[in-house]
């Protein structure tokens, strides 16, 4: 996927934007209707790739994280989301726990994590990533995150052009070259769900790390911290 231009939903570099006052209504601008119904849930909303702007929804949430991001992503091939995460990765004030699937590790965006770790030693920046498998040596298929312990995202959406239905040319669904899979993306603020999902993401990270024990190059947690340079 080509590197995406920074858009209005991407708050990277703006310290006035954070998730501390996040409300699900902040995201209704990215729906086809530009609003929710009057009886919509206050702590859960389901978005649809090809109908709603899922790419901007993900950018909006992740770019505003300032405390922590716990992430497990199967298909990781979105240059702009990777740029956002890489900025967070290099911020020692943000705790990062990233789990990626071994079978998908040939993508350029996953390689950028490996390259950054070789150059800087990501564990020294309070960032830990691993490329591995599930506890039973299957694919690590979770597609979700918890940001700042306040906002969670989970669904069938892989991070790719067709996975998110990125509006490359027209800014809207359709047009030349437009592709969108049938995917869903939920955004959740329910505290119980967030607590349980955080614990699951940690468990999945530890299982993937165990599976990667034979290849330290696949995990920042398996190598001694390097200097920050």
C-alpha positions as CSV (number, residue, x, y, z in Angstrom):
1,X,0.0,0.0,0.0
2,X,1.3,3.4,-0.9
3,X,2.2,5.9,1.8
4,X,-1.0,7.9,2.6
5,X,-1.1,11.6,2.9
6,X,-1.8,12.9,6.4
7,X,-5.4,13.9,6.7
8,X,-7.6,15.9,9.1
9,X,-8.5,12.8,11.2
10,X,-4.8,12.2,11.9
11,X,-3.9,14.3,15.1
12,X,-0.3,13.1,15.2
13,X,1.9,15.9,16.6
14,X,-1.0,17.9,18.1
15,X,-0.7,17.7,21.9
16,X,-4.1,19.3,22.4
17,X,-5.8,16.2,21.0
18,X,-6.1,13.1,23.2
19,X,-8.4,10.2,24.2
20,X,-8.9,11.6,27.7
21,X,-12.2,13.2,26.7
22,X,-13.0,10.8,23.9
23,X,-16.7,10.1,23.2
24,X,-18.1,7.7,20.6
25,X,-20.0,10.6,19.1
26,X,-16.7,12.0,17.9
27,X,-16.7,9.3,15.2
28,X,-20.2,9.8,13.8
29,X,-18.7,12.2,11.2
30,X,-17.1,9.2,9.6
31,X,-20.4,7.3,9.0
32,X,-22.4,7.4,5.8
33,X,-25.2,9.2,7.6
34,X,-22.8,11.6,9.5
35,X,-24.8,10.9,12.6
36,X,-26.0,8.1,14.9
37,X,-29.6,7.2,15.7
38,X,-31.1,8.7,18.9
39,X,-31.0,5.3,20.7
40,X,-27.4,4.4,19.7
41,X,-25.3,2.8,22.4
42,X,-23.0,5.1,24.4
43,X,-20.2,2.5,24.7
44,X,-20.2,0.5,21.5
45,X,-20.6,1.3,17.8
46,X,-20.3,-1.0,14.8
47,X,-18.9,0.5,11.5
48,X,-18.9,-1.1,8.1
49,X,-16.1,-1.1,5.5
50,X,-17.4,0.2,2.2
51,X,-20.1,2.2,3.9
52,X,-18.3,4.1,6.7
53,X,-14.8,5.6,6.6
54,X,-13.1,3.0,8.7
55,X,-9.6,4.2,7.7
56,X,-10.2,7.6,9.2
57,X,-11.9,6.1,12.3
58,X,-8.7,4.1,13.0
59,X,-6.5,7.1,12.4
60,X,-8.7,9.3,14.6
61,X,-8.4,7.0,17.6
62,X,-4.8,5.7,17.3
63,X,-3.2,9.2,16.5
64,X,-4.7,10.5,19.8
65,X,-3.2,7.8,22.0
66,X,-0.8,9.3,24.6
67,X,-0.5,6.6,27.3
68,X,-0.5,3.1,25.8
69,X,-1.4,1.0,22.8
70,X,-1.9,-2.8,23.1
71,X,-2.4,-4.2,19.6
72,X,-2.7,-7.5,17.9
73,X,-3.2,-7.2,14.1
74,X,-3.3,-10.1,11.6
75,X,-3.0,-8.1,8.3
76,X,-0.7,-5.2,8.9
77,X,-0.2,-3.3,5.6
78,X,-1.3,0.3,6.0
79,X,1.4,2.9,5.6
80,X,-0.4,5.7,7.3
81,X,-1.4,3.7,10.3
82,X,2.1,2.4,10.5
83,X,3.5,5.9,10.5
84,X,1.2,6.8,13.4
85,X,2.3,3.7,15.4
86,X,6.0,4.3,14.6
87,X,5.7,7.8,16.0
88,X,4.2,6.3,19.2
89,X,6.8,3.5,19.2
90,X,9.6,6.1,19.5
91,X,7.9,8.0,22.4
92,X,9.2,6.6,25.7
93,X,6.2,8.0,27.5
94,X,3.9,5.6,25.6
95,X,3.8,1.9,26.5
96,X,3.4,-0.2,23.4
97,X,2.7,-3.9,23.1
98,X,2.4,-5.0,19.5
99,X,1.6,-8.6,18.3
100,X,1.7,-9.5,14.6
101,X,1.1,-12.7,12.8
102,X,4.1,-14.6,11.5
103,X,2.4,-15.7,8.3
104,X,1.9,-12.1,7.3
105,X,5.4,-10.9,8.3
106,X,6.6,-10.3,4.7
107,X,4.8,-6.9,4.4
108,X,6.9,-3.7,4.1
109,X,5.1,-2.2,7.1
110,X,6.0,-5.2,9.4
111,X,9.6,-5.0,8.1
112,X,9.7,-1.4,9.2
113,X,9.2,-2.5,12.8
114,X,12.1,-5.0,12.5
115,X,14.3,-2.3,10.9
116,X,13.5,0.1,13.7
117,X,14.3,-2.4,16.3
118,X,17.7,-3.3,14.8
119,X,18.5,0.4,14.5
120,X,17.3,1.7,17.9
121,X,16.3,-1.2,20.2
122,X,12.6,-0.6,20.7
123,X,12.5,-2.1,24.2
124,X,14.5,0.9,25.3
125,X,11.6,3.1,24.3
126,X,9.1,1.1,26.4
127,X,7.9,-0.7,23.2
128,X,7.7,-4.4,22.9
129,X,6.6,-6.2,19.7
130,X,6.6,-9.8,18.6
131,X,5.9,-11.6,15.3
132,X,4.6,-15.0,16.1
133,X,1.7,-17.5,16.4
134,X,-1.1,-18.4,18.8
135,X,-0.6,-20.6,21.9
136,X,-1.4,-23.7,19.8
137,X,0.8,-22.7,16.9
138,X,-2.0,-21.4,14.7
139,X,-2.2,-18.0,13.0
140,X,-2.6,-15.0,15.4
141,X,-5.8,-13.8,13.9
142,X,-7.0,-11.1,16.4
143,X,-7.6,-7.7,14.8
144,X,-7.9,-5.3,17.6
145,X,-6.4,-2.8,20.1
146,X,-6.8,-1.0,23.3
147,X,-5.6,2.6,23.4
148,X,-4.9,4.5,26.6
149,X,-7.0,1.9,28.5
150,X,-10.1,3.9,27.4
151,X,-10.9,3.0,23.8
152,X,-10.9,-0.4,22.2
153,X,-11.2,-1.5,18.6
154,X,-12.1,-5.0,17.3
155,X,-13.5,-6.5,14.2
156,X,-12.8,-8.4,11.0
157,X,-10.9,-5.4,9.4
158,X,-7.3,-6.0,8.3
159,X,-5.1,-3.0,7.9
160,X,-4.9,-2.7,4.1
161,X,-6.5,-0.8,1.3
162,X,-9.2,-3.3,0.5
163,X,-9.5,-4.4,4.2
164,X,-10.4,-0.9,5.3
165,X,-12.0,0.2,2.0
166,X,-9.7,3.2,1.8
167,X,-11.2,6.0,-0.3
168,X,-8.0,6.5,-2.4
169,X,-9.2,8.7,-5.2
170,X,-12.7,10.1,-4.8
171,X,-12.9,10.4,-1.0
172,X,-16.0,8.2,-1.2
173,X,-16.8,4.6,-1.9
174,X,-16.7,3.7,-5.5
175,X,-14.7,5.1,-8.4
176,X,-11.8,3.7,-10.4
177,X,-9.8,1.1,-8.6
178,X,-11.9,1.2,-5.4
179,X,-12.0,-2.1,-3.5
180,X,-13.6,-2.9,-0.2
181,X,-13.9,-6.3,1.6
182,X,-17.0,-7.1,3.7
183,X,-15.5,-6.2,7.0
184,X,-16.7,-4.7,10.3
185,X,-14.9,-2.4,12.8
186,X,-16.3,-1.9,16.3
187,X,-15.1,0.9,18.6
188,X,-15.8,0.2,22.3
189,X,-15.6,2.3,25.5
190,X,-17.2,-0.1,27.9
191,X,-14.7,-0.5,30.8
192,X,-15.4,-4.2,31.5
193,X,-14.8,-5.1,27.8
194,X,-11.7,-3.0,27.7
195,X,-10.3,-4.6,30.9
196,X,-10.9,-8.1,29.6
197,X,-9.6,-7.3,26.1
198,X,-6.4,-5.8,27.5
199,X,-5.7,-9.0,29.5
200,X,-6.4,-11.1,26.3
201,X,-4.0,-9.0,24.2
202,X,-1.3,-9.4,26.9
203,X,-1.8,-13.2,26.9
204,X,-1.7,-13.4,23.1
205,X,1.5,-11.3,23.1
206,X,3.1,-13.7,25.6
207,X,2.1,-16.7,23.6
208,X,3.5,-15.3,20.4
209,X,6.7,-14.4,22.2
210,X,7.1,-18.0,23.4
211,X,6.5,-19.2,19.8
212,X,9.2,-16.8,18.6
213,X,11.8,-17.9,21.1
214,X,14.0,-19.6,18.5
215,X,14.3,-16.3,16.5
216,X,15.1,-13.3,18.6
217,X,15.0,-11.0,15.5
218,X,11.2,-11.4,15.6
219,X,10.7,-9.9,19.1
220,X,12.0,-6.7,20.7
221,X,11.3,-8.4,24.1
222,X,13.8,-11.2,23.5
223,X,16.9,-9.0,23.1
224,X,18.7,-6.8,25.7
225,X,17.6,-3.2,25.4
226,X,19.9,-1.1,23.2
227,X,21.0,2.5,23.7
228,X,18.6,5.1,22.4
229,X,21.3,6.7,20.2
